[in-house]
Amino acid sequence: MGFGTLKNLKDVRERLLGYRPETVARIAGVPVERLEQIETDRAVATVFELEELSRIYGIDYELLLNRPIRLGPNDVVGAFASLDEFHEIGDLQRLRIIETANAARELRSLETLLDLPVAADVKRIPCDKGAKEYRQGAQAAARLRKQLGLDAGPIPSVRDLVRESFPRVRVFYADLGRDGPAGVSFADAQTGPVIVLNLLGKNGNPAVRRFSLAHELGHLLMDRPRDKPLAILSGYLTDRDRGIEQRANAFAIRLLCPEAELASLPQDGLEAAKRLIQEYGMHYSAARLYLKNQRKITLPEEIPASLVGTWIDQSWEAAERPFGVSDFPIDRVPPERRTHLAEVAAQAYSRGKISRNRFAELLRLSPIGEVEQVLDFFALAPPEEMEDVA
């Protein structure tokens, strides 16, 4: 029995997602004993309980009503569950990834409701499959720069490049823990292409965040299987899939700084690294790897004291700051819901397409939450009159 067919809710929790019962019970707000009864069909779940489990598992409510529970062949939750590395991270990190997938699905529904352009697959960039993985990534980066008409100089903001050149790619920000993956890429028919960047850990540095975004873009452009979902946790791949990470790293490095530019860098390794950090927004580890592979320059693993002042550059902080996360007016809204989803949900509420309660639910707030602050944040007016909405 594969992930496509699961006999009960216990199968979903254990075999599909690997959550501990205590974690699910705490988040769903039910005693562990009650959860065990529901899981084995010894008790009938209430509507509230099923809705909570649907959210936690990232599976539609209607599917959880059926026995056996059958997942679609292109479901991104099943794609994540098939990854060994997905089961190596903690319950809360898995939950945040699934919750971001929920946010992406809800965003797509809202865009359809408002007749907005929905997320669509990005066009794959061809590369020579017979070449080494790093060379494939280099080819893809060069072709993308040419396709976008970029000159050989630095990219002022990878955040803006993705937003403007790939408007159908949704970038979410989530708390995946200090030891969690720097980035996650996924795509299926329900969500479209999605990049999730971890707000904690190394991504706290704007140069690393910039690199992580370019890295995840590389996954979307090079690694999406045709007619199948994509799910990748960057930095957690097994040895079998190590080449995927090498290709995405090579893509990100050369997207930030084309190989042709290396000839203009100083001969001194530290000075060359400093230029890559300051002018091209590359973090030290990436600059060190680039110079080692392309210029045969060996630098220490630990960042030298002379480069520490360039490690956190405020100009790159402004260029790569997540839109609408730190300045969002309500701290209780999860970060993955503060950007695209909050803005489109606010538009839907302002236009009377969804009720105030539904707006609050999309923000993960109680109905008494001050959701009007979010309307003000996006400079939208309250609805003049409501349509017949739920």
Secondary structure, 3 states (H helix, E strand, C coil): CCCCEECCHHHHHHHHHCCCHHHHHHHHCCCHHHHHHHHCCCCCCCHHHHHHHHHHHCCCHHHHHCCCEECCCCCHHHHHHCCHHHHCCCHHHHHHHHHHHHHHHHHHHHHHHCCCCCCCCCCCCCCCCCCCHHHHHHHHHHHHHHHHCCCCCCCCCHHHHHHHHCCCCEEEEECCCCCCCCEEEEEECCCEEEEEEECCHHHHCHHHHHHHHHHHHHHHHHCCCCCCCEEEECCCCCHHHHHHHHHHHHHHHHHHCCHHHHHHCCCCHHHHHHHHHHHHCCCHHHHHHHHHHHHCCCCCCCCCHHHHHHHCCHHHHHHHCCCCCCCCCCCCCCHHHCCHHHHHHHHHHHCCCCCHHHHHHHCCCCCCCCCHHHHHHCCCCCCCCCCCCC
